[in-house]
Amino acid sequence: MRHGSILLVALALGCERRAPPSADPPAATVVVPSSPAAEPAPGPPLDASVPGPSTSTSARPRPAPERPPAAPSALLGGLPRPAGASHAGFAGPVDPSKDATWLARLASAPISEVTRNPGGATITLRVRFSDGSRAVFKPEQKHSASNFRGEIAAFHLDRIVGFARTAAVAGRTIGYPHLLEHLEASEADPKFIERVREEVPARDGRVAGAMIAWHAGRLVSAEPPKGWTDGLRSKEPPSEPLVKRLPEWSDLVVFDFLIDNTDRWSGGNVLSLGGGALIFLDNASSFAPWRASRGETTIARLSPICRFRRATVTALRALGPEAAASARLGARLASTLSADPLAPVLSPGQVAAVDVRVERLLDHVKRCEAELGEELALSL
């Protein structure tokens, strides 16, 4: 997946190196026409009674939609980035003015179809709503590094800072028997269904996960070439082929540092929309609780770059340690995440770690300004 184009890459592809794409178009984002032990956020105990295997191997009629949850009025009334808010000069490909419509759909629209999403190292599912719109459901998993709460938090952070490069994401639960009925009706591989039974836990008979809006366009690899970070540190002008992408790659590194994403560069995760703007997708390896508790960051990925968008730095300074406590990134993130249907999404320790990362990033920017001069360090 490093070269050429791919068709509609799945947003929910898991957090390890990707398998070759299927000919069947996978899913992606929606664009203009988102303690030492690694424990999940608090929640009820796992349901001990999980439905047993079906005795029939033949396809079943597609089940009727289950009664959907109520629309998340608190979330829709307090979007991470309200419609019409300025984007501080960012050039993201996603239109946040459509977030309210998508979040209402993702959280509460009736589901008419659930099928397997092929490829990837983790379990992801394709969802079709009764209005024909589509999404990817990334469920909670017992034996995976995939963190669906990271997808939700990454979407909120993307909008608060102003990148506008992730799909809309909302937490949602699906009835466990209902989910299995859909998979059996879709004639999913019995081995895959058994894997779902083994790896996807149920809480009070329901499966929790991130519902991620589907991408309407084709995604194309935008992996940077070897030595690309030289253009983000040198005082010399970058080579022409790199000029277009350097601001976006710089923002991507900044975004990943803020969400503490440990799996951007394993292959297939740096993608553009039709060869145009970058999409920040597959963020399930972010906001790990155990990393937050240890104070670990992806500073090694940040250190090689020393040039940034001035608009990015301006936005982060407004959310940083010099801002009022209620205006800092951690506080704003905690506030908007509290309205997600699956709140709490992040623990207080994870939220505090966000502000630590903002401060460390801004300190790094200051060092770069001293090394290169402000005009060059903030010239993208």
Residue pairs with C-beta under 8 A, 6 or more apart in sequence:
1 9
1 18
1 20
1 21
1 221
1 267
1 268
2 221
2 223
2 267
2 268
3 221
3 223
4 220
4 221
5 218
5 219
5 220
5 221
5 275
6 21
6 218
6 219
6 220
6 221
6 268
6 271
7 21
7 23
7 25
7 26
7 218
7 219
8 25
8 26
8 27
8 28
8 215
8 217
8 218
8 219
9 21
9 26
9 27
9 28
9 215
9 219
9 268
9 271
9 281
10 26
10 27
10 28
10 117
10 119
10 120
10 124
10 136
11 27
11 28
11 29
11 124
11 136
11 138
11 151
11 167
11 212
11 214
11 215
11 281
11 282
12 27
12 117
12 120
12 122
12 124
12 125
12 136
12 137
12 138
12 151
12 210
12 212
12 282
12 284
13 26
13 119
13 120
13 121
13 122
13 124
13 268
13 282
14 120
14 121
14 122
14 124
14 144
14 146
14 282
14 284
15 121
15 122
15 144
15 145
15 146
15 262
15 263
15 266
15 282
15 284
15 285
16 121
16 122
16 145
16 263
16 266
17 121
17 266
17 267
17 268
18 119
18 120
18 121
18 266
18 267
18 268
18 269
19 119
19 120
19 121
20 119
21 119
22 118
22 119
24 118
26 117
26 118
26 119
27 117
27 126
27 134
27 135
27 136
27 212
27 214
27 215
28 167
28 214
28 215
28 219
28 271
28 279
28 281
29 94
29 166
29 167
29 212
29 213
29 214
29 215
29 279
29 281
30 94
30 98
30 102
30 167
30 168
30 213
30 214
30 215
30 216
31 93
31 94
31 95
31 215
31 216
31 217
31 273
31 279
32 93
32 94
32 95
32 98
33 216
34 94
34 99
34 102
34 155
34 158
34 159
34 166
34 167
34 168
34 169
34 212
34 213
35 289
35 290
35 293
36 290
36 293
36 294
37 290
38 288
38 289
38 290
39 289
40 140
40 147
40 149
40 289
41 149
41 289
41 344
41 345
41 346
41 347
42 344
42 347
43 203
43 208
44 203
44 204
45 203
46 201
46 202
46 203
47 176
47 201
47 202
47 203
47 204
47 205
49 205
50 176
50 197
50 202
51 176
51 177
51 180
51 197
53 194
53 197
54 180
54 184
56 184
57 190
59 184
59 185
59 186
59 187
60 181
60 184
60 185
61 185
62 112
62 113
62 182
62 185
62 186
63 178
63 181
63 182
63 185
65 110
65 111
65 112
65 130
66 110
66 111
66 174
66 175
66 178
68 108
68 109
68 110
68 111
69 107
69 108
69 172
69 173
69 341
70 108
71 104
71 107
71 108
72 103
72 104
72 107
72 108
72 170
72 339
72 340
72 341
74 338
74 339
75 103
75 107
75 170
75 336
75 339
75 340
75 341
76 100
76 103
76 104
77 339
78 335
78 336
78 339
79 96
79 99
79 100
79 103
79 159
79 336
80 99
80 155
80 156
80 157
80 158
80 159
80 160
80 332
80 336
81 96
81 99
81 159
81 160
81 162
81 164
83 96
83 97
83 99
83 100
84 97
85 96
85 162
86 162
87 96
87 162
87 164
88 162
88 311
88 312
88 314
88 315
89 309
89 310
89 311
90 162
90 163
90 164
90 251
90 309
90 311
90 312
91 277
92 162
92 163
92 164
92 165
92 277
93 164
93 165
93 273
93 276
93 277
93 278
93 279
94 164
94 165
94 166
94 167
94 168
94 279
95 164
96 159
96 164
98 168
99 159
99 168
102 168
102 213
103 168
103 170
105 129
105 131
105 133
105 135
106 135
106 168
106 169
106 170
106 172
106 211
106 212
106 213
107 170
107 171
107 172
107 211
107 341
109 129
109 130
109 131
109 133
110 129
110 130
111 127
111 128
111 129
111 130
111 174
111 182
112 128
112 129
112 130
113 126
113 127
113 128
113 182
113 186
114 125
114 126
114 127
114 128
114 137
114 174
114 179
114 182
114 183
114 186
115 125
115 126
115 182
115 183
115 186
115 188
116 125
116 126
116 183
116 186
116 188
116 189
116 192
117 124
117 125
117 126
117 136
121 144
122 138
122 141
122 144
122 145
122 146
122 284
123 139
123 141
123 144
123 146
123 195
123 196
123 199
123 200
124 136
124 137
124 138
124 139
125 136
125 137
125 138
125 139
125 179
125 183
126 134
126 135
126 136
126 137
127 134
127 135
127 136
127 137
127 211
128 134
129 135
133 214
134 214
135 211
135 212
135 213
135 214
136 211
136 212
136 214
137 172
137 174
137 209
137 210
137 211
137 212
138 146
138 148
138 151
138 209
138 210
138 212
138 284
139 148
139 174
139 200
139 207
139 208
139 209
140 148
140 200
140 201
140 207
140 208
140 209
141 199
141 200
141 201
142 198
142 199
142 200
142 201
143 199
144 199
145 284
145 285
146 284
146 285
147 284
147 285
147 286
147 287
147 288
148 171
148 208
148 209
148 210
148 284
149 171
149 210
149 287
149 342
149 345
149 346
150 259
150 261
150 283
150 284
150 285
150 286
150 287
150 288
151 169
151 210
151 212
151 283
151 284
152 169
152 170
152 171
152 210
152 337
152 340
152 342
152 345
153 259
153 286
153 287
153 333
153 337
153 345
153 346
153 350
154 166
154 169
154 259
154 261
154 280
154 283
154 286
154 287
155 166
155 167
155 168
155 169
155 283
156 333
156 336
156 337
156 340
157 255
157 258
157 259
157 329
157 333
157 354
158 164
158 165
158 166
158 255
158 280
159 166
160 319
160 329
160 332
160 333
160 336
161 255
161 258
161 312
161 315
161 316
161 319
161 329
162 311
162 315
163 251
163 255
163 280
165 251
165 255
165 277
165 278
165 279
165 280
166 279
166 280
166 281
166 283
167 212
167 213
167 214
167 215
167 281
168 212
168 213
169 210
169 211
169 212
169 213
170 210
170 211
170 340
170 341
171 208
171 209
171 210
171 211
171 340
171 341
171 342
171 343
171 345
172 208
172 209
172 210
172 211
172 341
172 342
173 203
173 206
173 207
173 208
173 209
173 341
173 342
174 206
174 207
174 209
175 205
175 206
175 207
176 200
176 202
176 205
176 206
176 207
177 205
179 196
179 207
180 193
180 196
180 197
183 192
183 193
183 196
184 193
200 207
201 207
208 342
210 284
215 273
215 279
217 273
217 274
218 273
218 274
219 271
219 272
219 273
219 274
219 279
220 271
220 272
220 273
220 274
220 275
221 268
221 270
221 271
221 272
222 245
222 248
222 270
222 271
222 272
222 278
223 270
224 242
224 245
224 249
224 270
225 241
225 242
228 242
228 245
228 246
228 249
229 304
229 305
230 238
231 238
231 239
231 242
231 246
231 307
232 246
232 249
232 250
232 304
232 305
232 306
232 307
233 304
233 305
233 306
233 307
233 372
235 372
235 376
238 246
245 278
246 307
246 380
247 309
247 380
248 277
248 278
249 270
249 278
250 305
250 307
250 308
250 309
250 312
250 380
251 278
251 309
251 312
252 264
252 270
252 278
252 280
253 301
253 302
253 305
254 302
254 308
254 312
254 316
254 361
255 261
255 280
256 264
256 286
256 298
256 301
257 297
257 298
257 299
257 301
257 302
257 357
257 361
258 329
258 354
258 357
258 358
258 361
259 283
259 286
259 287
260 286
260 287
260 288
260 291
260 292
260 296
260 297
260 298
260 353
260 357
261 283
261 285
261 286
261 298
262 285
262 286
262 288
262 291
262 298
263 269
263 282
263 285
264 270
264 301
265 301
269 281
269 282
270 278
271 278
271 279
271 281
272 278
272 279
273 279
287 346
287 350
289 347
289 349
289 350
291 297
291 353
292 347
292 349
292 350
292 352
292 353
293 349
295 353
295 356
297 356
297 357
297 360
299 360
299 364
302 361
302 364
303 364
306 367
306 368
306 371
306 372
306 377
307 368
307 372
307 376
307 377
307 378
307 379
307 380
308 365
308 368
308 377
308 378
308 380
309 378
309 380
310 378
310 379
310 380
313 362
313 365
313 378
316 329
316 358
316 361
316 362
317 323
317 362
318 327
319 327
319 328
319 329
319 332
319 358
320 328
320 329
320 355
320 358
320 359
320 362
321 328
321 355
321 358
321 359
321 362
325 331
326 332
328 355
328 358
329 354
329 355
329 358
330 351
330 352
330 354
330 355
330 358
331 351
333 346
333 351
333 354
334 346
334 348
334 351
337 343
337 344
337 345
337 346
338 344
365 377
365 378
368 377
369 377
369 378
371 377
